[in-house]
Amino acid sequence: MLAHPIRFLRSSRMARFLLVGAYNTLFGYVVFVALYYWLGDEVHYNVVLFISYIISVTNSYLLQRRFVFGSRARPLAEFIRFNVVNFVAMLINMGLLSLAVEHVTRNVAIAQALALVATTAFIYVAHTLFSFRRAGTDR
């Protein structure tokens, strides 16, 4: 019975993206919250977000490259595209985080969870169409 979900994960890029994406989101969120509670009294939460971005983006790239997209492209060029997408996503996240803290909740951890939900669709589409695109093909 377990063979079918495993076969589905092997055959479905979307399922692998969602699984790896869930892990990456959780990993990045845990890094953000841990750093915020460690450094939050010393630095602004957007600085904490930037530090957590640096830590989590490399982890995310390696997992998505290997397990989601199975890329064999030149890693440096691909990593640069991946970082462009994630940097734009981080800027969007910073703006949404600030808006959520000012207008929705003063709890920064909850505000960040809300901001993450709003950036997930952008990240998937951008990675599919830009970061891990195959040369000469339209996806």
KOLDREN-833298 format. One record per residue (C-alpha): x, y, z; residue number from 1. Coordinates in Angstrom, 3 decimals. Layout:
BEGIN
+----------+----------+----------+------+
|        x |        y |        z | resi |
+----------+----------+----------+------+
|        X |        Y |        Z |  NUM |
...
+----------+----------+----------+------+
END
This chain:
BEGIN
+----------+----------+----------+------+
|        x |        y |        z | resi |
+----------+----------+----------+------+
|    0.000 |    0.000 |    0.000 |    1 |
|    2.870 |    2.397 |    0.742 |    2 |
|    4.344 |    1.765 |   -2.719 |    3 |
|    1.724 |    3.969 |   -4.424 |    4 |
|    2.522 |    7.201 |   -2.519 |    5 |
|    6.238 |    6.596 |   -3.024 |    6 |
|    5.691 |    5.965 |   -6.752 |    7 |
|    3.607 |    9.159 |   -6.915 |    8 |
|    6.397 |   11.176 |   -5.253 |    9 |
|    8.939 |    9.803 |   -7.710 |   10 |
|    6.788 |   10.582 |  -10.731 |   11 |
|    5.265 |   13.926 |   -9.757 |   12 |
|    7.366 |   17.077 |   -9.747 |   13 |
|    4.520 |   18.989 |   -8.099 |   14 |
|    4.324 |   16.484 |   -5.237 |   15 |
|    8.088 |   16.660 |   -4.720 |   16 |
|    7.980 |   20.462 |   -4.858 |   17 |
|    5.252 |   20.540 |   -2.232 |   18 |
|    7.107 |   18.095 |    0.012 |   19 |
|   10.494 |   19.805 |   -0.338 |   20 |
|    8.798 |   23.197 |   -0.191 |   21 |
|    7.024 |   22.285 |    3.039 |   22 |
|   10.334 |   21.209 |    4.533 |   23 |
|   12.112 |   24.348 |    3.266 |   24 |
|    9.336 |   26.578 |    4.575 |   25 |
|    9.440 |   24.905 |    7.964 |   26 |
|   13.243 |   25.008 |    8.019 |   27 |
|   13.337 |   28.705 |    7.080 |   28 |
|   10.570 |   29.551 |    9.549 |   29 |
|   12.324 |   27.726 |   12.405 |   30 |
|   15.606 |   29.471 |   11.557 |   31 |
|   13.784 |   32.847 |   11.475 |   32 |
|   11.987 |   32.313 |   14.780 |   33 |
|   15.114 |   30.968 |   16.501 |   34 |
|   17.197 |   33.908 |   15.281 |   35 |
|   14.431 |   36.363 |   16.168 |   36 |
|   14.238 |   35.120 |   19.746 |   37 |
|   18.040 |   35.080 |   19.929 |   38 |
|   18.720 |   38.444 |   18.229 |   39 |
|   15.332 |   40.194 |   18.238 |   40 |
|   16.166 |   42.575 |   21.055 |   41 |
|   19.350 |   43.620 |   19.261 |   42 |
|   18.291 |   43.954 |   15.622 |   43 |
|   15.157 |   44.703 |   13.582 |   44 |
|   13.066 |   41.712 |   12.515 |   45 |
|   13.773 |   42.407 |    8.828 |   46 |
|   17.522 |   42.054 |    9.540 |   47 |
|   16.721 |   38.722 |   11.203 |   48 |
|   14.709 |   37.774 |    8.100 |   49 |
|   17.693 |   38.582 |    5.870 |   50 |
|   20.058 |   36.472 |    8.012 |   51 |
|   17.610 |   33.561 |    7.996 |   52 |
|   17.293 |   33.955 |    4.216 |   53 |
|   21.043 |   33.522 |    3.747 |   54 |
|   21.001 |   30.356 |    5.849 |   55 |
|   17.917 |   28.771 |    4.352 |   56 |
|   18.304 |   29.635 |    0.653 |   57 |
|   21.327 |   27.390 |    0.110 |   58 |
|   19.573 |   24.496 |    1.804 |   59 |
|   16.531 |   25.130 |   -0.372 |   60 |
|   18.535 |   25.303 |   -3.604 |   61 |
|   20.355 |   22.045 |   -2.984 |   62 |
|   17.161 |   20.142 |   -2.177 |   63 |
|   15.156 |   21.593 |   -5.061 |   64 |
|   17.970 |   21.089 |   -7.552 |   65 |
|   18.424 |   17.456 |   -6.586 |   66 |
|   15.012 |   16.159 |   -5.538 |   67 |
|   12.483 |   18.360 |   -7.338 |   68 |
|   13.919 |   19.449 |  -10.653 |   69 |
|   16.734 |   16.902 |  -11.084 |   70 |
|   18.727 |   19.612 |  -12.747 |   71 |
|   21.977 |   18.995 |  -14.545 |   72 |
|   22.477 |   22.604 |  -15.572 |   73 |
|   25.549 |   24.575 |  -14.638 |   74 |
|   25.156 |   25.014 |  -10.883 |   75 |
|   26.576 |   28.538 |  -10.625 |   76 |
|   24.272 |   30.109 |  -13.234 |   77 |
|   21.317 |   28.205 |  -11.848 |   78 |
|   22.165 |   29.184 |   -8.257 |   79 |
|   22.313 |   32.834 |   -9.306 |   80 |
|   18.848 |   32.604 |  -10.930 |   81 |
|   17.567 |   30.760 |   -7.862 |   82 |
|   18.883 |   33.541 |   -5.625 |   83 |
|   17.346 |   36.262 |   -7.803 |   84 |
|   13.929 |   34.631 |   -7.393 |   85 |
|   14.415 |   34.124 |   -3.667 |   86 |
|   15.751 |   37.648 |   -3.173 |   87 |
|   12.657 |   39.102 |   -4.849 |   88 |
|   10.516 |   36.760 |   -2.737 |   89 |
|   12.370 |   37.941 |    0.384 |   90 |
|   11.664 |   41.597 |   -0.489 |   91 |
|    7.997 |   40.752 |   -1.010 |   92 |
|    8.082 |   38.848 |    2.294 |   93 |
|    9.656 |   41.832 |    4.099 |   94 |
|    6.928 |   44.128 |    2.850 |   95 |
|    4.175 |   41.705 |    3.768 |   96 |
|    5.775 |   41.045 |    7.167 |   97 |
|    5.863 |   44.771 |    7.923 |   98 |
|    2.243 |   45.177 |    6.814 |   99 |
|    1.149 |   42.186 |    8.893 |  100 |
|    2.960 |   43.471 |   12.004 |  101 |
|    1.457 |   46.949 |   11.580 |  102 |
|   -2.082 |   45.963 |   10.595 |  103 |
|   -2.839 |   42.344 |   11.503 |  104 |
|   -0.890 |   41.194 |   14.566 |  105 |
|    1.967 |   42.485 |   16.692 |  106 |
|    3.199 |   38.882 |   17.065 |  107 |
|    6.106 |   38.763 |   14.609 |  108 |
|    6.147 |   34.938 |   14.435 |  109 |
|    2.474 |   34.820 |   13.403 |  110 |
|    2.960 |   37.716 |   10.985 |  111 |
|    5.834 |   35.846 |    9.331 |  112 |
|    3.707 |   32.713 |    8.955 |  113 |
|    1.074 |   34.807 |    7.147 |  114 |
|    3.697 |   36.405 |    4.901 |  115 |
|    5.134 |   32.996 |    3.976 |  116 |
|    1.765 |   31.734 |    2.807 |  117 |
|    1.440 |   34.710 |    0.485 |  118 |
|    4.857 |   34.202 |   -1.182 |  119 |
|    4.681 |   30.448 |   -1.867 |  120 |
|    2.834 |   30.644 |   -5.201 |  121 |
|    5.217 |   33.305 |   -6.506 |  122 |
|    8.228 |   31.152 |   -5.610 |  123 |
|    6.899 |   28.019 |   -7.345 |  124 |
|    6.024 |   29.798 |  -10.571 |  125 |
|    9.290 |   31.740 |  -10.654 |  126 |
|   11.431 |   28.651 |  -10.025 |  127 |
|    9.549 |   26.662 |  -12.646 |  128 |
|    9.749 |   29.361 |  -15.306 |  129 |
|   13.104 |   30.942 |  -14.454 |  130 |
|   15.408 |   29.258 |  -11.938 |  131 |
|   15.269 |   25.675 |  -13.205 |  132 |
|   14.131 |   26.264 |  -16.764 |  133 |
|   15.698 |   24.114 |  -19.409 |  134 |
|   17.423 |   25.916 |  -22.238 |  135 |
|   15.403 |   25.883 |  -25.442 |  136 |
|   12.189 |   24.643 |  -23.855 |  137 |
|    9.005 |   26.333 |  -22.794 |  138 |
|    7.390 |   25.141 |  -19.607 |  139 |
+----------+----------+----------+------+
END
